[in-house]
Amino acid sequence: MHFNKKIVSLLLIGMVSAGVLLAADLTKEEQSWVAKASRAEKNGWVYLHIEGKPLARGFQHGYLLAKEIAESLRVEKHMTWWNTGKEWPYFVEQTLKMFTPKIDAEYREEMEGITAGARKAGVDVSYGDILLLNASAEIMGYWYPSLQDDTPQQKTGGCSAFIATGKATSDGRIVMAHNTWSFFVPADTNVVIDLLPEKGARILMQGFPAAIHSGTDFFICSSGLVGTETTIDYFKGFDPAGIPEFVRIRKAMQYAHDLDEALKIMIDGNNGGYANTWLFGDVHSNEIARLELGLKVHSIERTRDGFYSGSNITENVPLMRQETDSDFDNIKHSDIARRVRWLDLFDKWMGKIDVERGKLMLGDHYDVYAGRENPGDRTICGHWELAPDPAGNSSDTWAKPFYPAGALDGKVVDARMAEQMTFWAKWGSSCDIPFDAPKFLQEHRQYDYLNGYLKSRPTQPWTVFKSGSK
């Protein structure tokens, strides 16, 4: 559905009812930009199509997701203060100083467009706010902890993922799957962005309001590249002189033509921010790669016949021993237990992996430590909110009884779908266990500081998203 003048007016009325102020009328140029964009809501997701030059596509994004951007800022400002004791403007100022010289003009202009579009829809937002939303994982998870000399390595994220090809899959071609693990506040990664830039590849990716990259990450590109990642836990290291991670991955999605170029872009200028196990594939060559990217240490594996998984534990020994504080064989811990479970599942379904089995794997609840079905912190479909005594390092912010965190979603794609710029996505747990925020907060009153910020996620069906949808 394209946004003609009448539909734009209705959208703005909806924004007013949601607490976003109605702004001045659009100029003719802005109307022409918005007319080329679209948004739709389906099964818990917001689908956003944007296109054109950087400023135009940014304006489309900010204008059509103004309500969501305003809510993201409200939540992020609260949680930033709660987690650090410092106000949001401090982090905006530091991010501008550190990252502004390292951002390509194209991406700066796109974020300026997001700012202008959101402001035109009535949101009180600055370019610095938009920049920090994009850089939040790096600033809050890596840069700020690096300032504290006595801060031990902490759990910085989650996610379970795999990419498979050749003998591992039913048709010998690539299959990729991922679920996002996160603290449930904020949990605003329910945006599917169809990005058609003036230059470079078209991108279909999961994202969040104001994002110029994926962030979660899950993406397919018209170049034939597909990619996802899982965060490396208990990692410590950050280089403020390096290129932001969100800039490097966006550039790889948009401009890399093959795996060689994508890997080079990710490694060159690496700042250690958002240290991940990256899983990439090229549906043209049928080759997949696993890049484990720390700060000083990285490794690359490539194959046309096998699989790679991710569960927040690095497989690279120098990276593990020099830059993380991870066990590798303690299956009481989530990342190690899920690594073992991935091996079990690939033994079980070797040669049969397809989209439907990918969905089942993302919803898996087998706990290898308990030796039984046991949805919780050690299962591929993670449910820390159900875990009474999760294991973790002494510094692990997630290792608390019934901590509201875990798998938020599921996404699966195969080579045929990627060639058609489409993938499956499910908002909410792949296993269909819903999350009832009011009930949770009543039962676990230690988290009462999340009142007004923690949101419910009802069971939703698997849904297909495709580039060019209206």
N, C-alpha and C positions, 0 to 999 in steps of 0.2 A: 504494500500500500504506500504510494507516494504521498507526500504531505502537501496538498494544495492549501490555499489560503484558509479555507473553511476548516480543514482538519487541523492546521496549525493553531487556529483560534481555539478549537476544542481542546487541544493538547495543553495550551496555556491555561485554560480554565481549570483543567485537571490539576495543573501545577499549583494554581492558586489555592485550590481546596486542600492540597497536600502541604501547604505552608510555604510555598515558594512565591515570592512577590511577582506580580505581573509587571513586565518591563515595557519600554517604548516599542512602537511598531518597528518591524524590520525594514531596512532599506531595500531598494529593488535588487541590489547585488546580493544581499543576504537572503532575500526571498528566492532568488535563483539558485543559491547554494542549497538551501533547505529543501527545495523542490526535488533535488536529485537524491535526497537521502530518505531513509525510512526507519521506523522502529515498530516492533510488534512484540506482544507478550504471549508466551505459550508455555504451559506446564512448568511454571516457576522461573522460566528464563526470560530475559529481555534480548531480543534479536535486533541488532543495530547495523544498518548498511550505511556506509559513508564512502565518498569518492572525491577524486579531483586533486587539486593542488593542496599543499600543506595547510594554508590558512583556511581554505574552504572546507576541507574535510574535518579540520579541527573544530571549526565553528558548528558544523553539522552535529558533531559529537557532543559538544558542550551544550548546545541548544536542546537537542532531543533527549539528552540524559541529565538535564538540569536537576530534576527532582532527585535522581539517584546520587548525583554529585553532592548536592546539599546534604543529603543524609549521610553519605560517606564522611564528609568533613565533620559533621556533628559527632559521629561515633569516634572517628580517629582522634579528634581533639580531646575527647574525654579519656580515651584509653591511653593516649600519650601522656597526659598528666598523671593518670593513675599509675602507670608503669614506671615513670621516671621522676615524677615530682617537678617536672619542668613543663612550661606552657608550649603550645604548638609553635608560636612565632619564633622561639629560640631555634627550633629545628629547621624552620623555613629559612632563617637567616644563614645558618651554617650550610645548608644544602645549596643555597644560591652561591655562596662563596666558593664552595668546593667543586660543584658540578657545572656551573654556567660556562666556564671556558672549554669544557670537554664535550659539549653537546653540539652535534651537527646543526647547521642553520635550518635544515629541513625539519628536524624534530623540534627545535625551539619554536619555529613558526607554527607547527601543528599544535603544540601545547599553548601557544599564545591564542590560537584559534579556539581551542577548547575553553580557555579563560573568557574570551570575548563572547562566545556563544552562551555559556552559562550565565555570564553577567547580563546579557541581553534578555535572558529568561528570568532575571530577577535574583540570581544567587550572588551573595556577597563573597566573591572569591578573587584571589590574585594569581598571577603567574607562578609565584612561589608556592602557593598551595597546590597547584596542579603538578608542579615539578616534584614536590615532596610526596604527593600521592603515588607518583610513578617510582620514586626512589625509596619508598618507605622501607621495603625489605632490607635494602642495603644500609640505610641510615640507622634504623632502629635495631636491626639484627647484627650489624657488623661494625659500622663506624662508631656509634655511641658506646657499645661495650668495649671497643678497642681503647677508649680513653681511660678506662678503669684498669689500672695495672694489676689489681688483685682479682679481677673478674675471671672465674674459670670458664672453660668452654661450656656452652649451654645448648640445650635443644633448641634449634632455630626453625623447625618446621616439620613437615611430614611428607606424605604422599607415597603411594604404591603405584608402580608402573612396569610395563614390559614392552619390548618391541621384538618381533620375531620374523623370520623369513626362511626360505628354502625348506629343508627337511622338517622344520618345526611346525609349518602351517599346512592347512588342508589343500591349498592350491599352489604352494611353493612361493607365494608372493607375500609382501609385507602385511603384518597386522600389528597395530599399536593400541595400547590401552593405558588409562591413567585415572586415578582418583585423587582429588585434592584433599589433603589433611590440613586442618587449620584450627586454631582457637576459634570458637564459634562467634566471637565478637572481634572485629567485624566479619561478617560472612556475606559479602556483597560481590562474590565472584560469579554471579549468575547472569553474566552478560556474554553473548556470542556476537563477536564483531566481524562483520564482512567488510574488509578494507580493500578498496580499489584505488590505489594511489596513481597519480599522474605518471610516475616512473617506477619501474621495478615490478615485482611479482604481486599478484593479488593474494591476500591472506584471509583465511577463515580461522578464527581463534577464539578460545575462551578468554575472557578478560574481566575487567572490573570498571566501574565508572571512572572516566578521565584517563584510562590507560592507553598509551600508545604502543604498548607491547602486550604480551599475554599475562605474564606475572604468575600464572598458576603452575606450570605452563602446558599448553596443548594447542598445537597449530598445524595447519596444512597450507601449502603454498602452491600457486599455479606453476612454479618452477619444477614441481615434482618432489620437493623436500617436505618431510613431515618431521615433527619433533615434539618431545616432552622431556620432563626431568623429575628427579626427586632430590630434595635438599640433603646435603651431607651434614649429619648431626654432630654436635659437640665440636664444631670447627671454630678455630680462632685465628684470625689474620685479616688484615685490611690495609690496602695501600691507597691513601687519599689522592695520590698523584695519578692513579690509573683511570681508565675510561669506565663510566658506570655500566653495570651489567645490563640494565634495561636498554641502554643505547646499543650495546653490542648485539644483544639477541634480536632487537628490532631490525638492525642492519642486516643480520644474517638471514632473517626471514624474508626481507624485502629484496635483497640484492645478491645473495649467494645463488649460484647456478647449480652447484653440486656439493657433495659432502666436503671435499677438500676446501672449498671457499668458506663454507659455513664453519668448519672447525678452525680455520685460520682467523676468521673474524672474532670468534669467541676467545681465542687465546691471546691475540695481539692486544696489548694494553690492559690485560686482565688486572682488576683491582682487588680480587678476592671476595668482593661483595656477592652475596647470594650464591655461595659455593654449592655447586650441584653436580650430580651425576646426570649428564645430558644424554638422552637417547635420540639419535637422529636416523632418518632413513631417506633413501632416494628411490621413489617408485619406478623411475626409468631404468636404473641399473640394478634394482632389487638388492642393493647393499645397505646394511645397517651399521651404525657405529655407536660406541659408548665412550663419551668423553667425561672423565672424572677430573673436574677442574677445581683445584684448591687455589692457593695464592702462589706459593713457590714451587709446588709440585702439581703435575697433571699427567694423565695417561690417556692413550687412545687405543681402542680395540675396534676392529672392523671385520665383518664377515658377510657372505652371501648365503650362509647355510647354518642357521642356529638362532639363538635368542640372547638378549640381554635383559636383565631386570634391574629395578631400582627399589630400595626400601629404606633409604637414608643411611646405609652403611657403605663406606667405600671398599672396593675390592683391591685397591692399589696399596701395597704395604708401606712404601715410603710416605704416601699421603696420610694413611691411617696413623702411622707412628709419629710423624713429625708435625702434623697440623691438626690432628683431632685427638680426642680423649675417649675413643670408642673401644669397647670389647669387640671381638669378632666371633666368639663362640658361646657367649652367655645368652641362651635362648629365653631367659627371663625377660630380656629387653626386647622392646617392640621391633626395632630395626633388624636385629639378628633373627628373631623368630620369623619375621616375614620373609627375609632372605631365604631361609630354609623352606618355608612353605612354597615360595615360587619354584624352587627346585623340585619339590614334590609334585606340584601341579604340572610342570612341564614333562616330568617323567610319565605322568598319568595320561597326558593328552598330546604327547609328541606326535607330530604329523597330522594332527586334527584341529589345530588352533584356527579358529575363524572368529568372526564378529560375535556370534552368539556365545561361543565358549569364552570369549574375552569378557563379555558381560557377566557370566557366571563367576569367572575368576575374580573380578572386581568386587563381587558380593560375598566372597569366601569368608567363613567364620571359623575355620579350623585353627585351634590354638596348639602349636606343636609342643609347647611347654606343658600345658594341661593334658594334652593327648586326647582332646575331644572338641566338639563344637562348643565355642565359648566366646560369643561376641564381646570384644573388649580391646585393650590397648595392643595386644599382640597379633591381631587378625588383620588380613589384607584390607577388609572393610572395617576400618578402625572405629572403635567406640570407647574412647577414654571416659565418656560420660557414664558408662556402665561399669567401669573398672573400680572396685573398692580399694585395691591396693596395688596400683601400677608400679612397675619397677622403673628405676631411672637413676642417673647420677645425682650426687648431692645437690648439684646446682640446677637440676632439671625442673623448670617451671611447670612442666606438664605432669610431673610425678606426684600428683596430689589425688586424694580420693575423689572419684567422680568428677574429674576436671572436664569442663565443657569444651571438648575438642574432639577431632576425629575426621572421618571422611565426610565431605560435604556433597559429593557428586560422583559421576562416572562418565567417561568418554571413551569411545572405541571407534577405530577407523581401519579399513583395509585398503589395499592398493587401488582396487576398482573404485571405491568411494572417493579416495583422495584424488584420483584422476578427474572425477566429476565435481570436485570441490564440495564435498559433503561429509558429515560424520554424525554418529549417534551420540546423544548426550542425555544424561539423567540428572536432574537437580534433586538433591537429597541422597540419602544412602542408597547404594546399589542393591542392598539387601531388602529394602522397603521398610526398615524400622524408622518410624517418624521421630522427630524431635519436637516435644511440646515444651516450649520455654516457660510458660507460667507454672506448669506442673513441676518442672525441674527446679525452678527457683523456690518453690514452696517446700520441696523435699530436701533441698541442699542450700540452706539459708546462709551458709558461709560465703555464698556468691551473690549476696544481695546487692553488692555494688554494681551488678550488671543489670539491675532493674531499669527498664526503659531502653536497653541497648541489645540485650540478647533476644533473638527472634526465633520463632518456631519454623520448622521445615516439615511440612506434611509430605506424605508419600506422593511421588509423581511418576508418570510413566516415562519410559525411554522415548526420545523424540529425535527425529532426523532434522538437521539443519543444513542448508545448502546456500552457497554463494548465489547472489542474485535473487533471492526470495523477496517477495513483496508482502 
